[in-house]
Amino acid sequence: MEKPAHSPDTFLVTQAQKGRDEAFQELVHRHRPGVARLVARITRRPEWVDDLTQESFISAYQNLAKFEARASFRTWIYRIAVNLSLRELQKEQARERMRLAYFEETALPDSLIVPWSATGERLILSRETQTLVRKALDQLAPEHAIVLVLRYLEELSSPQIAEVLQIPAGTVRSRLYHARLQLAEILSPLLAQPMSPSQENVSHEL
């Protein structure tokens, strides 16, 4: 058997399905940091991270037989983590706390629309706005906050997000569009102010 540390995920999953625990342990080692980060970003509850991360991998292990090779293990485990995180948020009635109290019916300035570039989408935010972005994400509906987290922080493509959330790619694009508008509206009091070049940064560390 190829050494687990140098094996592709698909090979490790196949070996794990055959009962080789060391293969699954390598998958956990590879993907645990990403799953923990995703759980933390979705729930905003540090005290939940370890338990939900562990529960995600337990669920994955118990359902290995259902894993289809056409999917990537990363998107599959992310789907499990998202579902478990949402379940916990629902239990805490966090959906209502995360919704905006109201939206002002004002036009969105063109300067707040995030451009597409040859190298991919980027949120152009100064470091000073990052705390505001974290708070703004908490105000979004969960289905909108999650697509922003997966797209801009985890850097998944729209098809990958569709696979994680089990929704059509068109729905992903629609949610991204509305989520960006809502996020911009929440942040507009700050972002509408012109920034000097030294203040502008392209950042993923929201």
N, C-alpha and C positions, 0 to 999 in steps of 0.2 A: 504493500500500500504506500502511495506517495505520502510524504510527510505532511500532516495537516496544515502547518503554518504556510506551506508553499502551494497549497491546493486551491483551485477556484471554488467559489461557493457551490456551484452546481454539483461538483464532485463530492463535496463535503455533505451536501444534503442527501445525495444518493447513498453515501456510506452510512449516514445517520439513520436513514430509512431501513438499512440492513441491520441496525442495532449496534453500530459502533459508536459508543458514547464519546470517544475522544474526538470524533468528527464534529459532533454537535457542540462539544465544549469549545472547539475552535471557532465555530460560528458565533457562539455567545461572546467569546473574547473579541472577535472582530466588530460585532455590531452592538454590543452593550452600550458603549459610549454614545453612539448616535441615537439609540432608543431612549436612553436616559435623558439626553438633551431634548429630544422631541417631546417626551412626557412633561418635562419641566416647562417647556415653552407653551404647551397647550394648557396645562392645568394651572400654572403659576402657583403651585403648591409644592415647595421643596420637600415637605414631609411625606409626600405621596410618591416621590420619584423612585426610591429603591423598591418599594412594594409593587408598584405598577410595572416597573421594568422587569422584575423577577417574574411577575405574573404573565407578562407578555411572552417570555421565553418558555415558561411552563406550558402555556397554551400552544405555542408553536411546536414544542416537543410532542405534546399529546395529539397534535393534528398533523404530524409530518406526513402521514399517509395521504392527506388531502392536498399536499403541496404539488402544484403543477410546474413542470420544468420550464414551461414557456414564460413563467414569471420569474423575477429576480427575488432572491431571498430577502434582500433589503426592503423592497417595496412590500413584500408579504409581511414581514415582521413589523414594518411601520403601520400597515393596515391594522394589525392586531393591537398595537400600542395606541393608535388613535381611537379605536373602538372602546378599549378599556378606559382610556382617559375620559372620553365623553360619557361613559357610563358613570364614572365617579362624579363628574361635574353635574350630571343630571340628578344624582342622589343628593347633592348639596344645593340643588336648585340654583346652580351658578348661571344657568342660561339667562335668567331674569336679571341677575346682577351685571352680566356682561353686555346687556343691550343698552343702546344709547337712550337716554331719557327723551331726547328729541333731536330732530335735525332742522336746522334753519334752511329755509328754501331760498338759497342764494346761488348764484352761478359760480361754478368752479373755475378759478383762474387757470388759464392755459399753462402758466408757469409751474403748476403743481402736478401736471400730468407727467408720469415717469416715462422717459423716452426709451425706445428699443434701440439697441446698438448691434453692431456686427458680432460683438462678443457676448451678447445676451443682455437680458434686462438687469438693471441695477437701480436700487433706491439711492438717490443722491441726497444724503442727509449729513448735516454737520454733527460732530460728536455731541454738541450741546443738545441736539434734539432727540438723542437716543432714549433718554429717560422718558421723554414725552411719548415716544413711539411705543414703548413698553406699556405705558398707561393707556394709550389709545387702543392698543390691541385688546386690552381687557374690556373695552367698551364695545367692541364689535360683537356681532352675533357669532357664536362658535363656528358656524359653517364658513363664515368669511375670514375669521382670524386664522383658522386652520389652513386654508389655502394660501394665505400670505406666508405663514410659517413654513409650509412645505416648499413653496416656490422660491422665496427670497432667502430664507435662513438655511433650509436643507438643500436648496438648489436642485429640486426635482423639476423635471419637465412637466408640461401639462398632461401628456399621456401617462406619465408615471404617477402623477397626482390622481388622475382618474382611476388608475389601478389600485392605489392605496385606499381611496375613498369609495371605490365601487360605484362611480357615477360616470356619465358620458363626458368625453373631453370637452364638448360644447358647454356643458354645465360648469366645468372647471373654469373655462375662459370667462363665462358670464359672472361667476362668483368672484374671480380675480378682478374683473372690471369694476364691479360694484364695491368690492372691498377696498380697492385703491381709491375710489371716489370718497368713500366714507372715511377712510384713514386721512385723506387729504383735507376733508372738511373739518375733522377734529383738530388737525394740526395747523389749519390755515392761519390762525392768529399769529403763529410764529413764522411759518414758512412763507407767508406772503411778504415778509420783510426781506429786502435784498441782503445777500450775504457777500462778504468779501471773499476773494479766491482762497485766502488762507483759512477761512472758516468752512470751506466746502470739502466734503470727504465722501468717497464712495465706500459705504460700510455695510457689512452683513451682520455685524455684531450687535444686533438689536436686543 
